[in-house]
């Protein structure tokens, strides 16, 4: 079964049902550089609260996260 990724705003993140996604708590979420967006991943059918949101494949999400000019990018040399 393939994983699907969905980007959420910080406001939407307060409503995450961690029993329906692969993250386990708010502490395991990854945030963009300005802490305004996060994402969750799930397998199979999307939970109802994610319906209507843009879904990304793993390859698409990696492209977003690894874009040096994007809001998610963290320079591995700078860590």
Residue pairs with C-beta under 8 A, 6 or more apart in sequence:
1 43
1 44
2 43
2 57
2 58
3 22
3 41
3 42
3 43
3 58
4 41
4 42
4 43
4 46
4 55
4 56
4 57
5 39
5 40
5 41
5 55
5 56
5 57
5 58
5 60
5 61
6 39
6 40
6 41
6 42
6 46
6 50
6 53
6 54
6 55
6 56
7 37
7 38
7 39
7 53
7 54
7 56
7 64
8 16
8 37
8 38
8 39
8 40
8 53
9 36
9 37
10 35
10 36
10 37
10 38
13 26
13 29
13 38
15 49
16 23
16 26
16 29
16 40
17 47
17 49
18 24
18 25
20 42
20 47
20 49
21 40
21 41
21 42
21 47
22 40
22 41
22 42
22 43
23 29
23 40
23 41
29 38
29 39
29 40
30 38
30 39
30 72
31 37
31 38
32 38
32 71
32 72
33 71
33 72
33 73
33 74
34 71
37 71
39 61
40 50
41 61
42 50
46 53
46 55
56 64
64 70
64 72
65 72
65 73
66 73
67 73
68 75
